[in-house]
């Protein structure tokens, strides 16, 4: 890869989480940035996720807050609740449109799009980016059964990067996993969900530096 290429990362948060959970490792988001900064000029790193607004505390909120402070452009929207034809309560939080619009708007300013998702719905977006002269890499995995990436998306991409092979470079050290306890129902829960994170806790959990006072403009 050329060191002069302009790169943008587009991370489908829910899809990436499901993939890494299946593979059994956690992303170190600081290392992820460094990995792609070493491959060229990193123009943007987008992270997309939907949020349940009525939750008293969302376990993903600390991650979103610290990504925002540490080089990522975080895009969120509230989830929507609906009842399906069988009367079951469903929650919808698709971020495909937001990701596609950002990618197309940024296409004149980048040479390489790196898409962290295995969702086959992105095949048309990948094709549209390629028509604009942008090289597209898809990051997911085929090492699981079934594979976490749609075959049509993998075929459309210029390059496929398997997360299982990237784990050593962008994964978090297993010893940094948060301690887990059992609640009164016998279910595992992370201590960080029981209390606000202390200083340095998010750095060890997500591999992201905690902002200091001098990081803010006065």
C-alpha atoms as one frame of an Amber mdcrd trajectory, in Angstrom:
protein
   0.000   0.000   0.000   1.222   3.505  -0.810   2.155   5.706   2.118   0.612
   8.675   0.297  -2.869   7.272  -0.084  -5.705   9.056   1.697  -7.671   6.591
   3.824 -11.041   6.773   5.566 -12.399   4.160   7.967 -16.119   3.411   8.157
 -16.986   1.237  11.144 -20.400  -0.413  11.421 -20.269  -0.606  15.216 -22.912
  -3.278  15.792 -21.572  -5.497  13.009 -17.966  -5.163  14.183 -18.948  -5.942
  17.765 -20.818  -9.088  16.697 -17.853 -10.231  14.598 -15.189  -9.713  17.252
 -17.420 -11.323  19.874 -17.708 -14.403  17.649 -13.931 -14.424  17.169 -13.363
 -14.027  20.909 -11.345 -10.811  21.086 -11.909  -7.108  21.742 -10.801  -4.222
  19.553  -8.166  -1.855  20.899  -9.358   1.302  19.147  -6.126   3.176  19.760
  -4.140   0.398  18.059  -6.678   0.261  15.231  -6.082   3.933  14.450  -2.312
   3.468  14.555  -2.520   0.462  12.243  -4.218   2.425   9.480  -2.258   5.623
  10.104   0.806   3.541   9.244  -0.748   2.636   5.883  -1.266   6.168   4.609
  -2.850   9.499   5.510  -5.890   8.797   7.665  -8.434  11.445   6.677 -11.367
  10.264   8.824 -12.348   7.372  11.069 -16.129   7.091  11.405 -17.898   4.921
  13.993 -21.648   4.311  13.560 -24.007   2.994  16.198 -27.617   3.317  17.301
 -28.486   4.091  20.939 -31.441   3.136  23.105 -32.388   6.523  24.525 -34.607
   5.394  27.401 -31.930   3.282  29.088 -30.716   4.707  32.404 -27.171   3.684
  31.518 -25.922   2.253  28.248 -22.800   0.091  28.378 -21.710   1.483  25.007
 -21.913   5.138  26.109 -18.384   5.225  27.625 -16.947   3.821  24.400 -18.746
   6.420  22.301 -17.653   9.290  24.537 -13.990   8.297  24.468 -13.935   7.545
  20.748 -15.213  11.098  20.276 -12.201  12.466  22.161  -9.616  10.261  20.495
  -9.670  10.661  16.761 -12.991   9.116  15.719 -16.029  10.807  14.224 -18.921
   9.142  16.063 -22.318   9.045  14.337 -25.317   7.944  16.403 -29.079   7.942
  16.213 -31.810   6.652  18.536 -33.204   3.192  17.997 -36.849   2.740  17.029
 -39.191   0.335  18.741 -41.989  -1.462  16.904 -44.201  -4.505  17.262 -44.023
  -7.085  14.474 -46.932  -9.033  12.984 -46.572 -11.701  15.674 -46.885  -9.125
  18.440 -43.217  -9.287  19.400 -41.408  -6.140  20.504 -38.528  -5.316  18.185
 -35.808  -2.672  18.252 -34.447  -1.256  14.991 -31.218   0.704  14.722 -29.848
   0.522  11.197 -27.080   3.005  10.338 -26.568   1.996   6.683 -27.933   5.235
   5.199 -25.793   7.473   7.390 -22.658   5.499   6.543 -23.411   5.493   2.815
 -24.049   9.251   2.655 -20.826  10.061   4.509 -18.826   7.743   2.263 -20.222
   9.202  -0.958 -19.697  12.784   0.243 -16.104  12.015   1.199 -15.289  10.078
  -1.979 -13.643  13.021  -3.840 -11.169  13.450  -0.985  -9.985   9.876  -0.375
  -8.229   7.134  -2.309  -9.059   4.179  -0.075 -12.211   3.317   1.890 -11.920
   0.697   4.640 -15.328  -0.697   5.573 -15.625  -2.613   8.834 -18.767  -4.619
   8.134 -19.891  -7.867   6.600 -23.386  -6.626   5.744 -24.283  -7.506   2.157
 -26.471  -4.388   1.906 -23.256  -2.386   1.461 -22.404  -4.054  -1.862 -24.073
  -1.266  -3.862 -22.200   1.366  -1.862 -18.888  -0.374  -2.497 -19.656  -0.471
  -6.222 -20.586   3.234  -6.210 -17.350   4.159  -4.453 -15.333   2.136  -6.954
 -17.014   3.991  -9.844 -15.700   7.183  -8.229 -12.145   5.839  -8.303 -11.950
   4.857  -4.630 -10.338   1.558  -3.684 -12.450  -0.357  -1.137 -11.281  -2.840
   1.484 -13.830  -4.815   3.501 -12.900  -5.961   7.017 -14.796  -8.930   8.475
 -14.129 -12.668   8.759 -14.675 -15.928   6.923 -13.167 -18.065   9.685 -16.501
 -18.536  11.478 -19.327 -20.872  10.531 -21.235 -19.353   8.909 -18.899 -16.557
   7.721 -19.684 -13.105   9.123 -19.295 -11.442   5.717 -21.793 -11.710   2.879
 -20.294 -13.358  -0.179 -21.517 -10.614  -2.542 -19.840  -7.924  -0.430 -16.551
  -9.803  -0.282 -16.569 -10.370  -4.048 -17.278  -6.692  -4.779 -14.448  -5.377
  -2.589 -11.019  -4.670  -4.052  -9.473  -6.264  -0.984 -10.761  -8.403   1.876
  -9.055  -8.168   5.280  -9.883 -10.941   7.742 -10.260  -9.722  11.318  -8.871
 -13.007  12.584  -5.554 -12.125  10.919  -5.654  -8.520  12.160  -6.344  -9.477
  15.786  -2.677  -9.500  16.770  -2.276  -5.891  15.567  -5.575  -4.284  16.615
  -6.822  -6.560  19.403  -6.818  -5.708  23.088  -4.692  -7.686  25.515  -6.991
 -10.269  27.181  -5.487  -9.336  30.567  -7.097  -5.908  30.179 -10.628  -7.338
  30.144 -12.863  -5.768  32.824 -13.658  -7.838  35.894 -17.057  -9.517  35.806
 -19.345 -10.284  38.713 -22.646 -12.096  39.157 -25.784 -10.105  39.820 -28.683
 -11.252  41.942 -30.110 -13.178  38.987 -26.873 -15.088  38.525 -26.070 -13.221
  35.304 -22.595 -11.968  34.470 -22.173  -8.228  34.390 -19.236  -5.882  34.118
 -18.386  -3.796  37.134 -18.147  -0.749  34.943 -21.880  -1.007  34.366 -22.522
  -0.776  38.090 -20.620   2.457  38.681 -19.127   5.327  36.655 -15.704   4.420
  35.257 -12.746   5.567  37.332  -9.707   7.340  35.923  -7.886   5.117  33.450
 -10.631   2.469  33.374 -11.691   3.232  29.817  -8.103   3.251  28.601  -7.653
  -0.326  29.781 -11.082  -1.405  28.565 -11.044   0.089  25.089  -7.375   0.913
  24.478  -8.129   4.614  24.328  -6.224   7.354  26.110  -8.155   9.290  28.721
  -8.222  13.025  27.914  -6.301  15.306  30.273  -7.227  18.828  31.337  -4.860
  20.358  28.796  -6.674  18.587  25.959  -9.436  21.186  26.149  -9.294  24.690
  24.698  -9.658  27.437  27.321
